[in-house]
């Protein structure tokens, strides 16, 4: 790139995180000339460069739509050793594999220009419209600009109204919000970031010693795995190749001291240094406690310290003051159901259970979880398009954790799959605004919703339905029908048959499937005895593998059909489960069940 060059484009995305990258790809796939500017050489943010390679949320098969679903399927193809490694996530992988996926998607688009190692220095406005961004060696003008930065830097530079920190209960009546500001809100104005570090099991080889940082204090980490044990602690974020993602909230490497420094460019580096040292010290503490079998992973990230993520994992930053603000009540399940109220201008879905990270403090929130598939999962909710649009500024959309959301609700909307959905919606909206020559606030939301549902590359759900995966022949019909008649959205989140029941569950017999059908399932076959312990609590004893027959495994599933099957199976019946064993979680992830 030449010095002080001026570029003009349809869509400019500032920030190469999970949302920004997805937005840029979507805008370019729609046909717009798009420029994506990233701070690092890796795209994907939380999912890659921040090291959170065991993502949470939208794990159910029916919620794996759009580019999030594509990302999971690509990981399954590319990751040696598979994704079923940890107990915090069903999808754990080496971060460079995720980064390669995003880079490959970008490289396939000739109308998408990717510029690395740049951060925004100035946002250009004409009245109440954002028109361009200055970087160190260039200026880029665009019809629509998207803020995909981790901390909402474009909002600040463009003097776009935003929120930072807590809101009181009097603001929106959120049940989990504090009634007054207190020591917690003062000490931790936002959720604590974490500088993820990857550790490795070196086996019989002595790992290099991890040096302590200048401020090493082992007392900070005492009790980190007290209620878990060493093995379960490490397996929380177990990755392929004997790696471990260290992103641990209990006396671990969350760091929240002086987070308001993140608002100031010079003080931000001071916070970064402290956050990095805190994670280094935690890794040192782990090694001194567990022995030199465990050390820093080699080659996890393209950096001087290759075991450490390229930047902190930010759970929260600046949040837009938008046309609509998502509050806690918008995420909580209906009193008579398992889903949140449906936003009529929904453009993305999520289901994370909501949690907040404040070191040393257990912050209680209103529950939004349910038992499903043999385990706890979050109740689903929707993201409204109007939360991506500034209240009074044109030419701009947000596409990261910086949407218009309360501090409390951010604990559920900040998760990686949700942010990818937000990014895909923002990228599609930007492209449609260019096509229709309109501002984001004037874009008909039904046009956007239909474009997302019918996208030829990555169609994405805008309504969460437990029992209607995207490959179901009626998936699109039901998405459109409920959009047109939102009052028909079932509180259960399940589509019922005309007779009022769930779709019929059929159990194929083990002998009734042909060899070809068995092979097409492409999963290990485990034969054994099923038992129901309680509601959504299932156990399985394997009989076709003697070395595993003395163990009892929990049965969990992400498939709606298997979830229904498990609820009606008779105790002590003999079944074949096609799926994957996970020794970290002591479960078998069932993809298919047959009665023998």
C-alpha positions as CSV (number, residue, x, y, z in Angstrom):
1,X,0.0,0.0,0.0
2,X,1.4,3.4,-1.0
3,X,1.9,6.1,1.6
4,X,-1.2,8.2,2.4
5,X,-3.2,6.5,-0.3
6,X,-7.0,7.2,-0.6
7,X,-9.4,4.4,-1.2
8,X,-13.0,4.4,-2.0
9,X,-15.2,1.4,-1.5
10,X,-18.8,0.3,-1.0
11,X,-18.3,-1.3,2.5
12,X,-15.4,-0.8,5.0
13,X,-15.1,-3.1,7.9
14,X,-12.7,-1.9,10.7
15,X,-11.6,-4.8,12.8
16,X,-10.9,-8.4,11.9
17,X,-12.6,-10.2,14.8
18,X,-15.3,-12.8,14.7
19,X,-18.0,-10.3,13.8
20,X,-15.9,-8.0,11.5
21,X,-14.5,-10.9,9.4
22,X,-17.9,-12.5,9.0
23,X,-19.4,-9.1,8.0
24,X,-16.8,-8.5,5.4
25,X,-17.2,-11.9,3.9
26,X,-21.0,-11.6,3.8
27,X,-20.8,-8.1,2.2
28,X,-18.4,-9.3,-0.4
29,X,-20.3,-12.5,-1.2
30,X,-23.3,-10.3,-1.8
31,X,-21.3,-8.5,-4.5
32,X,-20.1,-5.3,-2.8
33,X,-16.6,-3.9,-3.1
34,X,-15.4,-4.4,0.4
35,X,-12.2,-3.6,2.4
36,X,-11.4,-5.3,5.7
37,X,-8.8,-3.7,7.9
38,X,-7.4,-5.9,10.7
39,X,-4.9,-5.2,13.5
40,X,-3.3,-8.6,13.3
41,X,-2.3,-11.2,10.7
42,X,-5.0,-13.6,11.9
43,X,-8.7,-13.1,11.3
44,X,-11.4,-14.3,13.7
45,X,-10.7,-12.5,16.9
46,X,-12.2,-14.4,19.9
47,X,-12.2,-17.6,17.9
48,X,-8.6,-17.5,16.8
49,X,-6.2,-14.6,17.7
50,X,-7.7,-14.2,21.2
51,X,-7.3,-18.0,21.7
52,X,-10.8,-18.9,22.7
53,X,-10.7,-22.0,20.6
54,X,-13.3,-23.9,22.7
55,X,-16.4,-21.7,21.9
56,X,-19.7,-21.6,23.9
57,X,-23.3,-21.2,22.7
58,X,-25.3,-22.1,19.7
59,X,-24.0,-25.6,20.0
60,X,-27.3,-27.4,19.3
61,X,-27.5,-28.7,15.7
62,X,-30.6,-26.6,15.0
63,X,-28.7,-23.4,16.0
64,X,-25.6,-24.2,13.8
65,X,-26.7,-22.1,10.8
66,X,-25.1,-19.4,8.7
67,X,-21.3,-18.9,8.8
68,X,-21.2,-20.2,12.3
69,X,-22.4,-23.6,11.1
70,X,-20.0,-23.4,8.1
71,X,-17.2,-22.7,10.5
72,X,-18.0,-25.8,12.6
73,X,-18.2,-28.0,9.6
74,X,-14.9,-26.7,8.2
75,X,-13.3,-27.4,11.6
76,X,-14.6,-30.9,11.6
77,X,-12.9,-31.4,8.2
78,X,-9.6,-29.8,9.0
79,X,-8.8,-30.4,12.6
80,X,-6.7,-33.5,13.1
81,X,-8.0,-35.5,16.1
82,X,-11.5,-34.0,15.9
83,X,-13.3,-31.4,18.0
84,X,-14.6,-33.6,20.9
85,X,-11.8,-32.9,23.4
86,X,-12.8,-30.6,26.2
87,X,-15.7,-30.5,28.7
88,X,-16.4,-26.8,28.3
89,X,-17.3,-27.0,24.6
90,X,-18.2,-29.5,22.0
91,X,-15.9,-27.8,19.5
92,X,-12.2,-27.4,20.6
93,X,-9.5,-27.0,18.1
94,X,-6.1,-25.5,17.5
95,X,-6.3,-21.8,16.9
96,X,-4.3,-21.7,13.7
97,X,-6.9,-24.1,12.1
98,X,-9.6,-21.6,12.7
99,X,-7.5,-18.7,11.4
100,X,-6.8,-20.7,8.2
101,X,-10.5,-21.1,7.6
102,X,-11.2,-17.4,7.8
103,X,-8.2,-16.5,5.7
104,X,-9.2,-19.1,3.0
105,X,-12.8,-17.7,2.9
106,X,-11.4,-14.2,2.4
107,X,-8.9,-15.2,-0.3
108,X,-11.7,-16.7,-2.4
109,X,-13.3,-13.2,-2.8
110,X,-11.6,-11.0,-5.4
111,X,-13.8,-8.0,-4.4
112,X,-12.7,-8.3,-0.8
113,X,-9.4,-6.5,0.0
114,X,-7.8,-7.4,3.3
115,X,-5.4,-5.0,4.9
116,X,-3.4,-6.1,8.0
117,X,-1.6,-4.4,10.9
118,X,-3.7,-1.2,10.9
119,X,-5.8,0.4,13.5
120,X,-8.2,3.4,13.1
121,X,-6.7,6.8,14.0
122,X,-9.5,9.1,13.0
123,X,-13.1,8.8,11.9
124,X,-14.3,11.3,9.3
125,X,-17.8,12.7,9.4
126,X,-20.0,14.9,7.3
127,X,-22.6,16.2,9.7
128,X,-24.4,13.2,11.2
129,X,-22.9,10.7,8.8
130,X,-19.7,8.7,9.1
131,X,-18.0,8.7,5.7
132,X,-14.4,7.5,6.2
133,X,-11.6,6.4,8.4
134,X,-8.0,7.5,8.6
135,X,-5.2,4.9,9.2
136,X,-1.5,5.5,9.5
137,X,-0.8,5.4,5.8
138,X,-4.2,5.7,4.1
139,X,-7.7,7.0,4.2
140,X,-10.6,4.9,3.2
141,X,-14.0,6.3,2.3
142,X,-17.1,4.0,2.1
143,X,-20.8,4.2,1.6
144,X,-21.3,2.1,4.8
145,X,-18.7,1.6,7.5
146,X,-18.8,-1.2,10.1
147,X,-17.2,-1.1,13.5
148,X,-15.9,-4.6,14.1
149,X,-13.2,-3.6,16.7
150,X,-12.9,-5.5,19.9
151,X,-13.5,-2.4,22.1
152,X,-15.7,-0.2,19.9
153,X,-12.9,2.2,18.9
154,X,-14.7,3.5,15.8
155,X,-17.6,4.6,18.0
156,X,-15.2,6.7,20.2
157,X,-13.2,8.2,17.3
158,X,-16.4,9.1,15.5
159,X,-18.0,10.6,18.6
160,X,-20.9,8.2,18.2
161,X,-22.8,7.9,21.5
162,X,-22.0,4.8,23.4
163,X,-22.2,3.2,26.8
164,X,-19.5,1.9,29.1
165,X,-20.0,0.1,32.4
166,X,-23.1,-0.7,34.5
167,X,-26.7,0.5,34.3
168,X,-28.8,0.5,37.4
169,X,-32.1,-1.3,37.8
170,X,-33.9,1.9,37.5
171,X,-32.7,2.3,33.9
172,X,-34.6,-0.6,32.3
173,X,-35.9,-2.6,35.2
174,X,-33.5,-5.5,34.7
175,X,-33.9,-8.0,37.6
176,X,-30.1,-8.7,37.9
177,X,-29.0,-5.1,37.7
178,X,-27.8,-3.4,40.9
179,X,-30.1,-0.9,42.5
180,X,-27.2,1.5,43.3
181,X,-23.6,1.8,42.3
182,X,-21.3,0.0,44.7
183,X,-17.8,-1.4,45.2
184,X,-18.3,-4.0,42.5
185,X,-19.5,-1.6,39.9
186,X,-16.6,0.7,40.8
187,X,-13.9,-2.0,40.8
188,X,-15.1,-3.8,37.7
189,X,-16.9,-1.3,35.3
190,X,-16.8,-4.0,32.6
191,X,-16.4,-7.8,32.6
192,X,-12.8,-8.9,33.1
193,X,-10.7,-9.7,30.0
194,X,-8.5,-12.8,29.9
195,X,-5.2,-13.2,28.1
196,X,-5.5,-16.8,27.0
197,X,-2.4,-19.0,27.1
198,X,-2.0,-22.4,25.5
199,X,-0.1,-25.0,27.6
200,X,1.1,-28.4,26.4
201,X,1.7,-31.9,27.9
202,X,5.3,-32.7,27.1
203,X,4.9,-36.3,28.4
204,X,8.3,-37.7,29.5
205,X,10.2,-34.7,28.1
206,X,11.0,-31.9,30.6
207,X,9.2,-28.8,29.5
208,X,11.1,-25.5,29.5
209,X,10.6,-23.6,32.8
210,X,8.0,-20.8,32.7
211,X,9.6,-17.7,34.2
212,X,7.7,-15.6,36.6
213,X,6.7,-12.1,35.7
214,X,8.1,-9.3,37.8
215,X,4.9,-9.2,39.9
216,X,4.5,-12.9,40.5
217,X,2.3,-13.7,43.5
218,X,1.3,-17.4,43.8
219,X,-1.3,-16.5,46.5
220,X,-3.5,-15.1,43.8
221,X,-4.1,-18.5,42.3
222,X,-4.5,-20.7,45.4
223,X,-7.7,-22.8,45.1
224,X,-8.0,-22.5,41.3
225,X,-8.8,-26.2,40.8
226,X,-9.8,-26.9,44.4
227,X,-13.4,-28.1,43.5
228,X,-12.3,-29.8,40.3
229,X,-9.0,-31.6,40.7
230,X,-6.0,-31.2,38.5
231,X,-7.1,-33.5,35.6
232,X,-10.6,-32.0,35.3
233,X,-9.1,-28.5,35.5
234,X,-6.8,-29.2,32.5
235,X,-9.5,-31.0,30.5
236,X,-11.8,-27.9,30.8
237,X,-10.1,-26.5,27.6
238,X,-8.3,-29.6,26.3
239,X,-7.4,-29.2,22.6
240,X,-6.0,-31.7,20.1
241,X,-2.3,-32.6,20.2
242,X,-2.1,-32.5,24.0
243,X,-2.7,-28.8,24.2
244,X,-4.7,-27.0,26.8
245,X,-6.5,-23.7,26.5
246,X,-6.0,-21.8,29.8
247,X,-9.0,-19.5,30.1
248,X,-10.0,-20.2,33.7
249,X,-12.3,-17.9,35.8
250,X,-11.7,-19.3,39.3
251,X,-8.6,-17.8,40.8
252,X,-7.3,-18.0,37.3
253,X,-6.2,-15.7,34.5
254,X,-9.2,-13.3,34.3
255,X,-7.8,-9.8,34.9
256,X,-10.0,-6.8,35.7
257,X,-7.8,-4.3,37.5
258,X,-8.3,-0.8,36.0
259,X,-10.2,-1.8,32.9
260,X,-11.1,1.9,32.3
261,X,-7.6,2.3,31.0
262,X,-8.8,0.5,27.9
263,X,-10.5,3.7,26.9
264,X,-7.2,5.5,26.6
265,X,-4.8,4.5,23.9
266,X,-1.6,5.1,25.9
267,X,-2.9,3.6,29.2
268,X,-4.3,0.6,27.2
269,X,-0.7,-0.8,26.7
270,X,-0.1,-0.6,30.4
271,X,-3.2,-2.7,31.0
272,X,-2.1,-5.1,28.3
273,X,1.2,-5.7,30.0
274,X,-0.4,-6.4,33.4
275,X,-3.0,-8.7,31.8
276,X,-0.2,-10.6,30.0
277,X,1.9,-10.9,33.1
278,X,-1.1,-12.2,35.1
279,X,-1.6,-15.0,32.6
280,X,2.1,-15.8,32.5
281,X,2.1,-16.0,36.3
282,X,-0.9,-18.4,36.2
283,X,0.9,-20.6,33.7
284,X,3.9,-20.5,36.0
285,X,1.8,-21.5,39.0
286,X,0.3,-24.4,37.0
287,X,3.7,-25.7,36.1
288,X,5.1,-25.4,39.6
289,X,2.0,-27.2,41.0
290,X,1.8,-29.9,38.3
291,X,5.4,-30.4,37.4
292,X,7.6,-29.8,34.4
293,X,5.6,-32.2,32.3
294,X,3.4,-29.2,31.5
295,X,4.8,-26.1,29.8
296,X,4.0,-23.4,27.2
297,X,2.8,-24.8,23.9
298,X,5.1,-24.4,21.0
299,X,3.9,-22.6,17.9
300,X,0.3,-21.9,19.0
301,X,0.3,-18.3,17.7
302,X,2.4,-16.2,15.3
303,X,4.0,-14.0,18.0
304,X,7.2,-13.5,20.0
305,X,5.6,-15.5,22.8
306,X,3.9,-18.2,20.7
307,X,1.9,-19.8,23.5
308,X,0.1,-16.6,24.3
309,X,-2.8,-15.2,22.3
310,X,-2.2,-12.2,20.1
311,X,-4.4,-10.0,22.3
312,X,-6.7,-10.4,25.3
313,X,-10.1,-12.0,25.1
314,X,-12.4,-9.0,25.6
315,X,-15.8,-9.9,27.0
316,X,-17.1,-6.3,26.9
317,X,-16.1,-2.9,25.5
318,X,-17.9,0.2,24.4
319,X,-21.5,-0.5,23.6
320,X,-23.5,1.5,21.0
321,X,-26.4,3.7,22.0
322,X,-28.7,2.3,19.3
323,X,-32.2,2.6,18.0
324,X,-33.1,-0.4,20.3
325,X,-31.2,-1.5,23.4
326,X,-31.3,-5.2,24.3
327,X,-32.1,-5.7,28.0
328,X,-32.0,-8.7,30.3
329,X,-35.8,-9.2,29.9
330,X,-35.3,-9.6,26.1
331,X,-33.2,-12.7,26.8
332,X,-35.0,-14.4,29.7
333,X,-37.4,-17.2,28.8
334,X,-41.1,-16.6,28.8
335,X,-42.8,-17.6,32.0
336,X,-44.6,-20.4,30.3
337,X,-41.9,-21.5,27.9
338,X,-38.3,-22.1,27.0
339,X,-37.6,-19.2,24.7
340,X,-37.3,-15.5,25.0
341,X,-39.8,-13.1,23.5
342,X,-39.3,-12.9,19.8
343,X,-37.9,-9.6,18.4
344,X,-39.9,-8.7,15.3
345,X,-36.8,-7.3,13.6
346,X,-34.7,-10.4,14.5
347,X,-31.5,-11.0,12.4
348,X,-29.5,-13.4,14.6
349,X,-30.0,-15.9,17.3
350,X,-28.2,-17.0,20.5
351,X,-28.8,-19.2,23.4
352,X,-25.9,-18.7,25.9
353,X,-27.0,-18.9,29.5
354,X,-25.5,-15.5,30.5
355,X,-22.6,-15.2,32.9
356,X,-20.3,-12.4,34.1
357,X,-16.7,-12.5,35.0
358,X,-15.4,-10.4,38.0
359,X,-12.3,-11.9,39.6
360,X,-13.1,-13.2,43.1
361,X,-16.8,-12.5,42.9
362,X,-19.7,-14.8,42.1
363,X,-22.3,-12.6,40.4
364,X,-25.7,-14.1,40.3
365,X,-28.0,-13.5,37.4
366,X,-31.6,-14.5,36.5
367,X,-31.5,-18.1,35.3
368,X,-32.0,-18.7,31.6
369,X,-31.1,-22.4,31.2
370,X,-32.9,-25.6,30.6
371,X,-32.2,-29.3,30.5
372,X,-32.0,-30.5,26.9
373,X,-30.2,-33.5,25.3
374,X,-28.9,-34.8,28.7
375,X,-27.3,-31.6,29.9
376,X,-27.9,-28.0,30.7
377,X,-28.0,-25.5,27.8
378,X,-29.1,-21.9,27.5
379,X,-32.6,-20.8,26.5
380,X,-32.6,-19.1,23.0
381,X,-33.1,-15.5,22.2
382,X,-32.9,-13.2,19.2
383,X,-30.9,-10.1,18.2
384,X,-32.9,-7.2,16.7
385,X,-31.5,-5.4,13.7
386,X,-32.3,-2.1,15.4
387,X,-29.6,-2.8,18.0
388,X,-26.9,-2.6,15.3
389,X,-28.0,0.9,14.2
390,X,-26.8,4.1,15.9
391,X,-29.6,6.2,17.4
392,X,-28.7,9.3,15.4
393,X,-25.6,8.7,13.2
394,X,-25.8,7.4,9.6
395,X,-23.4,5.5,7.4
396,X,-22.5,3.2,10.3
397,X,-23.3,-0.2,11.7
398,X,-21.7,-2.2,14.5
399,X,-20.9,-5.9,14.2
400,X,-19.1,-7.1,17.3
401,X,-19.8,-7.1,21.1
402,X,-20.4,-3.4,20.6
403,X,-24.1,-3.7,19.7
404,X,-26.7,-1.7,21.7
405,X,-27.1,-3.9,24.7
406,X,-27.1,-3.4,28.5
407,X,-24.2,-4.4,30.6
408,X,-26.2,-7.2,32.1
409,X,-27.5,-8.6,28.8
410,X,-24.0,-8.4,27.2
411,X,-23.1,-11.5,29.3
412,X,-25.2,-13.5,26.8
413,X,-24.9,-11.6,23.6
414,X,-21.0,-11.5,23.6
415,X,-20.4,-15.1,22.7
416,X,-18.6,-16.1,19.6
417,X,-21.5,-17.7,17.6
418,X,-23.8,-14.8,18.4
419,X,-21.2,-12.3,17.3
420,X,-20.7,-14.2,14.0
421,X,-24.5,-14.0,13.5
422,X,-24.4,-10.3,14.2
423,X,-21.5,-9.9,11.8
424,X,-23.3,-11.8,9.1
425,X,-26.5,-9.7,9.5
426,X,-24.5,-6.4,9.5
427,X,-22.5,-7.4,6.4
428,X,-25.7,-8.3,4.6
429,X,-27.4,-5.1,5.7
430,X,-24.4,-3.0,4.5
431,X,-24.6,-4.7,1.1
432,X,-28.3,-4.2,0.8
433,X,-27.9,-0.5,1.7
434,X,-25.4,-0.2,-1.1
435,X,-27.8,-2.0,-3.5
436,X,-30.8,0.1,-2.5
437,X,-28.8,3.3,-1.9
438,X,-30.3,3.8,1.5
439,X,-29.1,4.3,5.1
440,X,-29.2,1.4,7.5
441,X,-32.1,2.8,9.5
442,X,-34.1,3.0,6.2
443,X,-33.5,-0.6,5.1
444,X,-36.7,-2.6,5.2
445,X,-36.0,-5.3,7.8
446,X,-38.0,-7.9,6.0
447,X,-35.7,-7.5,3.0
448,X,-32.8,-8.1,5.3
449,X,-34.4,-11.1,7.0
450,X,-35.2,-12.8,3.7
451,X,-31.7,-12.2,2.3
452,X,-30.3,-13.9,5.4
453,X,-32.7,-16.8,5.2
454,X,-32.1,-17.4,1.4
455,X,-28.4,-16.5,1.1
456,X,-27.0,-18.9,-1.5
457,X,-23.7,-19.4,0.4
458,X,-24.7,-19.5,4.1
459,X,-28.4,-19.3,4.9
460,X,-28.9,-18.4,8.5
461,X,-31.7,-18.8,11.0
462,X,-33.3,-15.6,12.4
463,X,-35.7,-17.6,14.6
464,X,-34.5,-20.3,17.1
465,X,-36.4,-23.5,16.8
466,X,-35.1,-26.5,18.8
467,X,-36.5,-29.3,16.5
468,X,-36.1,-27.8,13.1
469,X,-32.4,-28.0,11.8
470,X,-31.5,-26.2,8.7
471,X,-31.5,-29.4,6.6
472,X,-35.2,-30.0,7.4
473,X,-37.3,-29.6,4.3
474,X,-39.7,-27.3,6.1
475,X,-37.0,-25.1,7.7
476,X,-37.4,-22.1,5.4
477,X,-41.2,-22.4,5.4
478,X,-41.4,-22.2,9.2
479,X,-38.8,-19.4,9.5
480,X,-40.9,-17.3,7.0
481,X,-44.3,-18.2,8.5
482,X,-43.2,-17.1,12.0
483,X,-41.7,-13.9,10.7
484,X,-45.0,-13.1,9.0
485,X,-47.0,-14.2,12.1
486,X,-44.8,-13.7,15.1
487,X,-47.7,-14.4,17.5
488,X,-47.4,-18.0,16.4
489,X,-43.9,-18.5,17.7
490,X,-44.3,-21.4,20.1
491,X,-43.2,-20.7,23.7
492,X,-41.6,-24.2,23.8
493,X,-39.4,-23.4,20.8
494,X,-40.6,-26.5,19.1
495,X,-42.7,-26.8,16.0
496,X,-45.6,-29.1,16.6
497,X,-47.5,-31.4,14.1
498,X,-51.0,-30.5,13.1
499,X,-52.2,-32.9,15.8
500,X,-50.5,-30.9,18.5
501,X,-47.6,-33.3,19.2
502,X,-44.0,-33.4,18.3
503,X,-42.9,-34.9,15.0
504,X,-43.0,-38.7,15.2
505,X,-39.8,-40.3,16.5
506,X,-38.9,-43.5,14.8
507,X,-36.2,-45.9,16.0
508,X,-34.5,-47.7,13.2
509,X,-33.6,-51.2,14.1
510,X,-29.9,-52.1,14.2
511,X,-30.3,-54.9,11.7
512,X,-32.7,-52.8,9.6
513,X,-30.1,-50.4,8.4
514,X,-28.1,-51.3,5.3
515,X,-24.3,-51.4,5.5
516,X,-24.2,-48.3,3.3
517,X,-26.5,-46.5,5.7
518,X,-24.4,-47.4,8.6
519,X,-21.3,-46.2,6.9
520,X,-22.9,-42.9,5.9
521,X,-23.4,-42.1,9.5
522,X,-19.6,-42.0,9.8
523,X,-19.4,-42.3,13.6
524,X,-18.2,-45.0,16.0
525,X,-20.8,-47.6,16.9
526,X,-21.1,-48.2,20.7
527,X,-23.4,-51.0,21.8
528,X,-24.6,-51.2,25.4
529,X,-27.3,-50.7,28.0
530,X,-29.3,-47.5,28.4
531,X,-30.5,-46.2,31.7
532,X,-32.5,-43.1,32.7
533,X,-31.4,-41.7,36.0
534,X,-33.8,-38.7,36.1
535,X,-35.2,-35.9,33.9
536,X,-32.7,-35.4,31.0
537,X,-30.2,-37.5,32.8
538,X,-29.0,-40.6,30.9
539,X,-26.3,-43.2,31.4
540,X,-24.8,-45.8,29.1
541,X,-22.7,-48.9,29.8
542,X,-20.7,-50.1,26.8
543,X,-20.8,-53.9,26.1
544,X,-19.0,-54.1,22.8
545,X,-15.6,-52.8,24.1
546,X,-14.3,-54.8,27.1
547,X,-11.7,-52.2,28.1
548,X,-14.5,-49.6,28.5
549,X,-17.2,-51.9,30.0
550,X,-16.4,-51.0,33.6
551,X,-17.1,-47.3,33.0
552,X,-20.4,-45.5,33.0
553,X,-20.9,-42.7,30.4
554,X,-23.4,-39.9,30.4
555,X,-25.3,-39.6,27.1
556,X,-25.6,-36.1,25.7
557,X,-26.7,-35.0,22.2
558,X,-27.0,-31.9,20.1
559,X,-29.6,-33.5,17.8
560,X,-33.3,-32.7,18.3
561,X,-34.3,-36.1,17.0
562,X,-32.0,-37.9,19.5
563,X,-33.2,-35.6,22.3
564,X,-36.7,-36.8,21.7
565,X,-35.6,-40.5,21.4
566,X,-33.8,-40.4,24.8
567,X,-37.0,-39.1,26.5
568,X,-39.0,-42.2,25.5
569,X,-36.5,-45.0,25.6
570,X,-37.2,-47.8,28.1
571,X,-34.8,-48.3,31.0
572,X,-32.2,-51.1,30.6
573,X,-32.8,-51.4,26.9
574,X,-30.0,-52.4,24.6
575,X,-29.1,-49.8,22.0
576,X,-26.4,-48.8,19.5
577,X,-25.2,-45.2,19.8
578,X,-23.3,-43.7,16.9
579,X,-21.2,-40.9,18.2
580,X,-18.0,-39.9,20.0
581,X,-16.7,-40.7,23.4
582,X,-15.3,-37.7,25.4
583,X,-13.2,-38.8,28.3
584,X,-12.8,-35.2,29.5
585,X,-16.5,-34.9,30.0
586,X,-17.2,-38.6,30.7
587,X,-19.9,-38.5,28.1
588,X,-20.8,-40.0,24.7
589,X,-22.0,-37.4,22.2
590,X,-24.8,-39.2,20.5
591,X,-25.5,-38.5,16.8
592,X,-27.8,-41.4,16.2
593,X,-29.5,-44.1,18.2
594,X,-30.7,-47.5,17.1
595,X,-32.6,-50.1,19.2
596,X,-31.1,-53.6,19.1
